[in-house]
Amino acid sequence: MKNKIIIPIFVVLFILGAFPFKFTAQSGNYLFGWLPVPLAFWWLLMIVNLVFVLIVSKHFVNVSERESKDEEEEEK
């Protein structure tokens, strides 16, 4: 994943969480008879956010490991 992709994904997630939508303003509709739609949207957004953070963290670790291997090879 390139760093250019991380910023737009963060902006989209921020906008989805920060600005209310018409279907999140009212809790009249229920999913499965017990789950309000705004709560389901929030849960889904948090799951997507968690996956995003895990992917970015894994990318950061991979880049750090690659850089440390390159430094070790240069020292030899």
Distance bins in CASP14 RR format, pairs under 12 A and 6 or more apart:
PFRMAT RR
TARGET T0000
AUTHOR 0000-0000-0000
RMODE 2
METHOD distances of the structure
MODEL  1
1 7 0 0 0 0 0 1 0 0 0 0 0
1 8 0 0 0 0 0 1 0 0 0 0 0
1 9 0 0 0 0 1 0 0 0 0 0 0
1 52 0 0 0 0 0 1 0 0 0 0 0
1 54 0 0 0 0 0 1 0 0 0 0 0
1 55 1 0 0 1 0 0 0 0 0 0 0
1 56 1 0 0 1 0 0 0 0 0 0 0
1 57 0 0 0 0 0 1 0 0 0 0 0
1 58 0 0 0 0 1 0 0 0 0 0 0
1 59 1 0 1 0 0 0 0 0 0 0 0
1 60 0 0 0 0 1 0 0 0 0 0 0
1 62 0 0 0 0 1 0 0 0 0 0 0
1 63 0 0 0 0 1 0 0 0 0 0 0
2 8 0 0 0 0 0 1 0 0 0 0 0
2 9 0 0 0 0 0 1 0 0 0 0 0
2 56 0 0 0 0 0 1 0 0 0 0 0
2 59 0 0 0 0 1 0 0 0 0 0 0
2 63 0 0 0 0 0 1 0 0 0 0 0
3 9 0 0 0 0 0 1 0 0 0 0 0
3 10 0 0 0 0 0 1 0 0 0 0 0
3 56 0 0 0 0 1 0 0 0 0 0 0
3 59 0 0 0 0 1 0 0 0 0 0 0
3 60 0 0 0 0 0 1 0 0 0 0 0
3 63 0 0 0 0 1 0 0 0 0 0 0
4 10 0 0 0 0 0 1 0 0 0 0 0
5 11 0 0 0 0 0 1 0 0 0 0 0
5 12 0 0 0 0 0 1 0 0 0 0 0
5 52 0 0 0 0 0 1 0 0 0 0 0
5 55 0 0 0 0 1 0 0 0 0 0 0
5 56 0 0 0 0 1 0 0 0 0 0 0
5 59 0 0 0 0 1 0 0 0 0 0 0
6 12 0 0 0 0 0 1 0 0 0 0 0
6 13 0 0 0 0 0 1 0 0 0 0 0
6 52 0 0 0 0 1 0 0 0 0 0 0
6 53 0 0 0 0 0 1 0 0 0 0 0
6 55 0 0 0 0 1 0 0 0 0 0 0
6 56 1 0 1 0 0 0 0 0 0 0 0
6 57 0 0 0 0 0 1 0 0 0 0 0
6 59 0 0 0 0 1 0 0 0 0 0 0
6 60 0 0 0 0 1 0 0 0 0 0 0
6 63 0 0 0 0 0 1 0 0 0 0 0
7 13 0 0 0 0 0 1 0 0 0 0 0
7 14 0 0 0 0 0 1 0 0 0 0 0
7 52 0 0 0 0 0 1 0 0 0 0 0
7 56 0 0 0 0 0 1 0 0 0 0 0
8 14 0 0 0 0 0 1 0 0 0 0 0
8 15 0 0 0 0 0 1 0 0 0 0 0
8 52 0 0 0 0 0 1 0 0 0 0 0
9 15 0 0 0 0 0 1 0 0 0 0 0
9 16 0 0 0 0 0 1 0 0 0 0 0
9 48 0 0 0 0 1 0 0 0 0 0 0
9 49 0 0 0 0 1 0 0 0 0 0 0
9 51 0 0 0 0 0 1 0 0 0 0 0
9 52 1 0 0 1 0 0 0 0 0 0 0
9 53 0 0 0 0 0 1 0 0 0 0 0
9 55 0 0 0 0 1 0 0 0 0 0 0
9 56 0 0 0 0 1 0 0 0 0 0 0
9 59 0 0 0 0 0 1 0 0 0 0 0
10 16 0 0 0 0 0 1 0 0 0 0 0
10 17 0 0 0 0 0 1 0 0 0 0 0
10 18 0 0 0 0 0 1 0 0 0 0 0
10 48 0 0 0 0 0 1 0 0 0 0 0
10 49 0 0 0 0 1 0 0 0 0 0 0
10 52 1 0 0 1 0 0 0 0 0 0 0
10 53 0 0 0 0 1 0 0 0 0 0 0
10 55 0 0 0 0 0 1 0 0 0 0 0
10 56 0 0 0 0 1 0 0 0 0 0 0
11 17 0 0 0 0 0 1 0 0 0 0 0
11 18 0 0 0 0 0 1 0 0 0 0 0
11 19 0 0 0 0 0 1 0 0 0 0 0
11 52 0 0 0 0 0 1 0 0 0 0 0
12 18 0 0 0 0 0 1 0 0 0 0 0
12 19 0 0 0 0 0 1 0 0 0 0 0
12 45 0 0 0 0 0 1 0 0 0 0 0
12 48 0 0 0 0 1 0 0 0 0 0 0
12 49 0 0 0 0 0 1 0 0 0 0 0
12 52 0 0 0 0 1 0 0 0 0 0 0
13 19 0 0 0 0 0 1 0 0 0 0 0
13 44 0 0 0 0 0 1 0 0 0 0 0
13 45 1 0 0 1 0 0 0 0 0 0 0
13 46 0 0 0 0 1 0 0 0 0 0 0
13 47 0 0 0 0 0 1 0 0 0 0 0
13 48 1 0 0 1 0 0 0 0 0 0 0
13 49 1 0 1 0 0 0 0 0 0 0 0
13 50 0 0 0 0 0 1 0 0 0 0 0
13 51 0 0 0 0 0 1 0 0 0 0 0
13 52 1 0 0 1 0 0 0 0 0 0 0
13 53 0 0 0 0 1 0 0 0 0 0 0
13 56 0 0 0 0 0 1 0 0 0 0 0
14 45 0 0 0 0 0 1 0 0 0 0 0
14 48 0 0 0 0 0 1 0 0 0 0 0
14 49 0 0 0 0 1 0 0 0 0 0 0
14 52 0 0 0 0 0 1 0 0 0 0 0
15 21 0 0 0 0 0 1 0 0 0 0 0
15 45 0 0 0 0 0 1 0 0 0 0 0
16 24 0 0 0 0 1 0 0 0 0 0 0
16 41 0 0 0 0 1 0 0 0 0 0 0
16 42 0 0 0 0 1 0 0 0 0 0 0
16 44 0 0 0 0 1 0 0 0 0 0 0
16 45 1 0 1 0 0 0 0 0 0 0 0
16 46 0 0 0 0 0 1 0 0 0 0 0
16 48 0 0 0 0 1 0 0 0 0 0 0
16 49 0 0 0 0 1 0 0 0 0 0 0
16 52 0 0 0 0 0 1 0 0 0 0 0
17 24 0 0 0 0 1 0 0 0 0 0 0
17 38 0 0 0 0 0 1 0 0 0 0 0
17 41 0 0 0 0 1 0 0 0 0 0 0
17 42 0 0 0 0 1 0 0 0 0 0 0
17 44 0 0 0 0 0 1 0 0 0 0 0
17 45 1 0 1 0 0 0 0 0 0 0 0
17 46 0 0 0 0 1 0 0 0 0 0 0
17 48 0 0 0 0 0 1 0 0 0 0 0
17 49 0 0 0 0 1 0 0 0 0 0 0
18 24 0 0 0 0 0 1 0 0 0 0 0
18 45 0 0 0 0 0 1 0 0 0 0 0
19 25 0 0 0 0 0 1 0 0 0 0 0
19 45 0 0 0 0 0 1 0 0 0 0 0
20 26 0 0 0 0 0 1 0 0 0 0 0
20 38 0 0 0 0 1 0 0 0 0 0 0
20 41 0 0 0 0 0 1 0 0 0 0 0
20 42 0 0 0 0 0 1 0 0 0 0 0
21 37 0 0 0 0 1 0 0 0 0 0 0
21 38 0 0 0 0 1 0 0 0 0 0 0
21 41 1 0 0 1 0 0 0 0 0 0 0
21 42 0 0 0 0 0 1 0 0 0 0 0
21 45 0 0 0 0 0 1 0 0 0 0 0
22 28 0 0 0 0 0 1 0 0 0 0 0
22 29 0 0 0 0 0 1 0 0 0 0 0
22 37 0 0 0 0 0 1 0 0 0 0 0
22 38 0 0 0 0 0 1 0 0 0 0 0
22 41 0 0 0 0 0 1 0 0 0 0 0
23 29 1 0 0 1 0 0 0 0 0 0 0
23 31 0 0 0 0 0 1 0 0 0 0 0
23 36 0 0 0 0 0 1 0 0 0 0 0
23 37 1 0 1 0 0 0 0 0 0 0 0
23 38 1 0 0 1 0 0 0 0 0 0 0
23 39 0 0 0 0 0 1 0 0 0 0 0
23 40 0 0 0 0 0 1 0 0 0 0 0
23 41 1 0 0 1 0 0 0 0 0 0 0
23 42 0 0 0 0 0 1 0 0 0 0 0
24 36 0 0 0 0 1 0 0 0 0 0 0
24 37 1 0 0 1 0 0 0 0 0 0 0
24 38 1 0 1 0 0 0 0 0 0 0 0
24 39 0 0 0 0 1 0 0 0 0 0 0
24 40 0 0 0 0 1 0 0 0 0 0 0
24 41 1 0 1 0 0 0 0 0 0 0 0
24 42 1 0 0 1 0 0 0 0 0 0 0
24 44 0 0 0 0 0 1 0 0 0 0 0
24 45 0 0 0 0 1 0 0 0 0 0 0
25 36 0 0 0 0 0 1 0 0 0 0 0
25 37 0 0 0 0 0 1 0 0 0 0 0
25 38 1 0 0 1 0 0 0 0 0 0 0
25 41 0 0 0 0 0 1 0 0 0 0 0
26 36 0 0 0 0 1 0 0 0 0 0 0
26 37 0 0 0 0 1 0 0 0 0 0 0
26 38 1 0 0 1 0 0 0 0 0 0 0
27 34 0 0 0 0 0 1 0 0 0 0 0
27 35 0 0 0 0 0 1 0 0 0 0 0
27 36 1 0 1 0 0 0 0 0 0 0 0
27 37 1 0 0 1 0 0 0 0 0 0 0
27 38 1 0 1 0 0 0 0 0 0 0 0
27 39 1 0 0 1 0 0 0 0 0 0 0
27 40 0 0 0 0 0 1 0 0 0 0 0
27 41 0 0 0 0 0 1 0 0 0 0 0
27 42 0 0 0 0 0 1 0 0 0 0 0
28 35 0 0 0 0 0 1 0 0 0 0 0
28 36 1 0 0 1 0 0 0 0 0 0 0
28 37 1 0 0 1 0 0 0 0 0 0 0
28 38 0 0 0 0 1 0 0 0 0 0 0
28 39 0 0 0 0 0 1 0 0 0 0 0
29 35 0 0 0 0 1 0 0 0 0 0 0
29 36 1 0 0 1 0 0 0 0 0 0 0
29 37 1 0 1 0 0 0 0 0 0 0 0
29 38 0 0 0 0 1 0 0 0 0 0 0
29 39 0 0 0 0 0 1 0 0 0 0 0
29 40 0 0 0 0 1 0 0 0 0 0 0
29 41 0 0 0 0 0 1 0 0 0 0 0
30 36 1 0 1 0 0 0 0 0 0 0 0
30 37 1 0 0 1 0 0 0 0 0 0 0
30 38 0 0 0 0 0 1 0 0 0 0 0
30 39 0 0 0 0 1 0 0 0 0 0 0
30 40 0 0 0 0 1 0 0 0 0 0 0
31 37 1 0 0 1 0 0 0 0 0 0 0
31 38 0 0 0 0 0 1 0 0 0 0 0
31 39 0 0 0 0 1 0 0 0 0 0 0
31 40 1 0 1 0 0 0 0 0 0 0 0
31 41 0 0 0 0 1 0 0 0 0 0 0
31 43 0 0 0 0 0 1 0 0 0 0 0
31 44 0 0 0 0 0 1 0 0 0 0 0
32 39 0 0 0 0 0 1 0 0 0 0 0
32 40 0 0 0 0 1 0 0 0 0 0 0
33 40 0 0 0 0 0 1 0 0 0 0 0
34 40 0 0 0 0 0 1 0 0 0 0 0
35 41 0 0 0 0 0 1 0 0 0 0 0
35 42 0 0 0 0 0 1 0 0 0 0 0
35 43 0 0 0 0 1 0 0 0 0 0 0
35 44 0 0 0 0 0 1 0 0 0 0 0
36 42 0 0 0 0 1 0 0 0 0 0 0
36 43 0 0 0 0 0 1 0 0 0 0 0
37 43 0 0 0 0 0 1 0 0 0 0 0
37 44 0 0 0 0 0 1 0 0 0 0 0
38 44 0 0 0 0 0 1 0 0 0 0 0
38 45 0 0 0 0 0 1 0 0 0 0 0
39 45 0 0 0 0 0 1 0 0 0 0 0
39 46 0 0 0 0 0 1 0 0 0 0 0
40 46 0 0 0 0 0 1 0 0 0 0 0
40 47 0 0 0 0 0 1 0 0 0 0 0
41 47 0 0 0 0 0 1 0 0 0 0 0
41 48 0 0 0 0 0 1 0 0 0 0 0
42 48 0 0 0 0 0 1 0 0 0 0 0
42 49 0 0 0 0 0 1 0 0 0 0 0
43 49 0 0 0 0 0 1 0 0 0 0 0
43 50 0 0 0 0 0 1 0 0 0 0 0
44 50 0 0 0 0 0 1 0 0 0 0 0
44 51 0 0 0 0 0 1 0 0 0 0 0
45 51 0 0 0 0 0 1 0 0 0 0 0
45 52 0 0 0 0 0 1 0 0 0 0 0
46 52 0 0 0 0 0 1 0 0 0 0 0
46 53 0 0 0 0 0 1 0 0 0 0 0
47 53 0 0 0 0 0 1 0 0 0 0 0
47 54 0 0 0 0 0 1 0 0 0 0 0
48 54 0 0 0 0 0 1 0 0 0 0 0
48 55 0 0 0 0 0 1 0 0 0 0 0
49 55 0 0 0 0 0 1 0 0 0 0 0
49 56 0 0 0 0 0 1 0 0 0 0 0
50 56 0 0 0 0 0 1 0 0 0 0 0
50 57 0 0 0 0 0 1 0 0 0 0 0
51 57 0 0 0 0 0 1 0 0 0 0 0
51 58 0 0 0 0 0 1 0 0 0 0 0
52 58 0 0 0 0 0 1 0 0 0 0 0
52 59 0 0 0 0 0 1 0 0 0 0 0
53 59 0 0 0 0 0 1 0 0 0 0 0
53 60 0 0 0 0 0 1 0 0 0 0 0
54 60 0 0 0 0 0 1 0 0 0 0 0
54 61 0 0 0 0 0 1 0 0 0 0 0
55 61 0 0 0 0 0 1 0 0 0 0 0
55 62 0 0 0 0 0 1 0 0 0 0 0
56 62 0 0 0 0 0 1 0 0 0 0 0
56 63 0 0 0 0 0 1 0 0 0 0 0
57 63 0 0 0 0 0 1 0 0 0 0 0
57 64 0 0 0 0 0 1 0 0 0 0 0
58 64 0 0 0 0 0 1 0 0 0 0 0
58 65 0 0 0 0 0 1 0 0 0 0 0
59 65 0 0 0 0 0 1 0 0 0 0 0
59 66 0 0 0 0 0 1 0 0 0 0 0
60 66 0 0 0 0 0 1 0 0 0 0 0
60 67 0 0 0 0 0 1 0 0 0 0 0
61 67 0 0 0 0 0 1 0 0 0 0 0
61 68 0 0 0 0 0 1 0 0 0 0 0
62 68 0 0 0 0 0 1 0 0 0 0 0
62 69 0 0 0 0 0 1 0 0 0 0 0
63 69 0 0 0 0 0 1 0 0 0 0 0
63 70 0 0 0 0 0 1 0 0 0 0 0
64 70 0 0 0 0 0 1 0 0 0 0 0
64 71 0 0 0 0 0 1 0 0 0 0 0
65 71 0 0 0 0 0 1 0 0 0 0 0
65 72 0 0 0 0 0 1 0 0 0 0 0
66 72 0 0 0 0 0 1 0 0 0 0 0
66 73 0 0 0 0 0 1 0 0 0 0 0
67 73 0 0 0 0 0 1 0 0 0 0 0
67 74 0 0 0 0 0 1 0 0 0 0 0
68 74 0 0 0 0 0 1 0 0 0 0 0
68 75 0 0 0 0 0 1 0 0 0 0 0
69 75 0 0 0 0 0 1 0 0 0 0 0
69 76 0 0 0 0 0 1 0 0 0 0 0
70 76 0 0 0 0 0 1 0 0 0 0 0
END
